[in-house]
Amino acid sequence: MFTGIIEELALVTNIVKDEENIHLTIKSTITNELKIDQSVAHNGVCLTVVSVNGDEYVVTAIKETLDKTALGSLKAGDEINLERAMKMGTRLDGHIVQGHIDQTGVCKGIVDEHGSWRFTFAYDPAKSNVTIEKGSITIDGTSLTVVDSKLDEFSVAIIPYTFEHTRFKNYKIGDVVNLEFDVIGKYVSRLMELRKNN
């Protein structure tokens, strides 16, 4: 389980294709604190550390993960949001994040609001995921509050600290991102759907 508070922008140094999987090598300042079998969120996707070497470590993304996330579009040299799993007994500064991506979205708009930025993302509403104004959303692993909510898009406001310390500073219109919708909202939506069908 994660909180959506990004610890570091790390660097993808190598990507190796292995049949339907890819092995991502990540260079990070927290590598010396990692161990094999540990879970780390990479752009919001929970992946398991499979090897550690100096300041680099390797994780594997299988076909299922690549089909449902934007990890397959990564290239060597790209920056990636990192967060280690939360510790029990510590503050939950973001919101409950599982590291399981619901679907991808596309950056549709970026507006400089002179002290903050407003980003708008579109997504396919056919998957029954929803946002609500002032609700939580996770974009590439970053816990954020929804500003405007529509059936197939939403916007978030980004403060300078978040802009500089996450992938937001690199986003361009048309970029594909990983979305994890609020877990409580997903259960409520599913229960309502089941009730309607019975």
N, C-alpha and C positions, 0 to 999 in steps of 0.2 A: 504494500500500500504506500501511496505517495501523497504529497500535499500540493504539488504544483508550484512550489517555490524553487526556481532554478538555482542550482549551486554554482554552475560554471558553464561557460561556452567553451567546449572542447573542440579539438580538431580531428577530422577524419583523415588519417594518413594513408590508408590503403583499403581497397575493397577487392576481395577475391571471390569469384563466382565458383560454386561447387555444386554441380548439377542444378537443382532448382533453388538452392540456398545461396546466401552471400555471407561472407565473413568480413566484418567491419573491424578495422584496427583503429583505435581511438587513442589520441595523445591527450593526457589530462594531468592537471596538478594534483588530483586526488587518487591517481593510480596506485600510489604506494599504500593507500589505505584500503584498497580493494583486495578481494580474495576470490579464488575460483568458486563458482556456484552462487555468487552473490547476485542479487537482482538490482539492476540500474535502469532508470528510465532514460531513453534516448529519443529526444523529440517527442516525449510522452509515451514511447513504446517500451514496455518492460521487457528487457532482454537479460540473459544470464551470462556472466563473465565466464569464458572458457579457458583463457590463458592470460597471464600477466608477465610482462617483460620490461623491466626498467620503468619508464614513464608512459608506456603504452600497454593497452590490453585489447583483447579480442572478444567480440560477441558474435553470435550467429543469428541471422534472421531467416526463417524457413519460408517456403512458398506461401503458406497461409498468411503470414505476417506481411509479406511483400505485396500480396494481392489486396490487402485491406488497409494499407498505410502508404505513406509517401516515402518510406525508407529506400525503396528501389530507385528513386531519382537522385539519391546522394552521390556525390563524386568526391574523390580524394581532393583535399583542400577546403572542403565545406566545413563550416562551423556547425556544431550540434549542441542542443540544450541537454544538460545532464542533471539528474537528481537521483541521489541514493534513496533507498527505502526509508520511510520514517521510523524513528525510534519510539517505542512505547514509553509513555510517561513524559513526553516532551510536548511543546506547544504545537497546535495544528494551525500554522499561520496562513495556509491557503484554504483548500477544501479537500474533501475525501476524493482522491484520485486513484484509480485502480491500475493504470498503465495499460489498459485494454482499449484500443482505439475503436470507436464506433463507426467512423467513416472519415473520408477526407473532405476538405472544403477548398475553395479557391479564393484567393485574395482579390476582391473586387474593387476596393477603393482605399486610398490612403490620403488623409487630409491633415496637414500641419495646422494645428490649432494654437500656435504661438505659446508654447509651454507644455503642450501635450500633443499627442497624435491620435486621430480616430481611424481605426482600421475596420473595414467592412469585409465580411466573408460570406460567400454563398455556398449552399450545400443542397444535396438532393433530399427533398422532404419525403420522398417515397419510402425512406427507411424508418419513418415514424419517430425520428428524433426531434426534440423540441427545445427551444430556449424560452426564457421569460426575462423581462426587464428586471434588472437587479439580481438575477440568478447567476449561477456559476457556470463557466465553460472552461475547458482546457484546450489550448491551442499549442501544438507542438510541445506539450508538457507544461505550459505556463498557465497557472491558475489565474483566471480573470473574471471580472464582473461584466455581464451583458448590459450594454447601454440601450440599444434599440433592438427589438426582437420582431421579426417577421416570419412568415411561414417557411421561407427558404433562404433566409439570410439574417445576419445579426451584425452589430458593431460593438467594438470595445474601445475604451479610452486607455491610452498607454502613457504613463508618466516617464520623464527622462531616464530615471534609474532603470526601469524595466526595458526601455528602448535600447539603452547602451549595453545592458548585461544579458540580453537574450537575442534570439534570432530576429527579433522585430526590426532591428536596424538594417537587416539585409533583405527584408521582404520587398518584393516588387509585385505590381498588379499582374495577376495570372499565376503566381506561385501557388503550388498545392501544399496544403498543411494537414497535419493530423488533428482530428477533433475527438475529444472524449466529452460527452455530454454529462450533466450532473446525474450521479447515480440514483439519488432519491427521485428526481424527475423521471428517470427511465422506468423505475418500478411503478410509480404512480401512473405513467402513461400506459404501461403494459396491463396493469390492473383495470384501468378504465376500458381498454380494448377488450379484455376478457369479459368484463361485465356487459359490454355492449353486444357481444357475440352470443351471450347466454340468455 
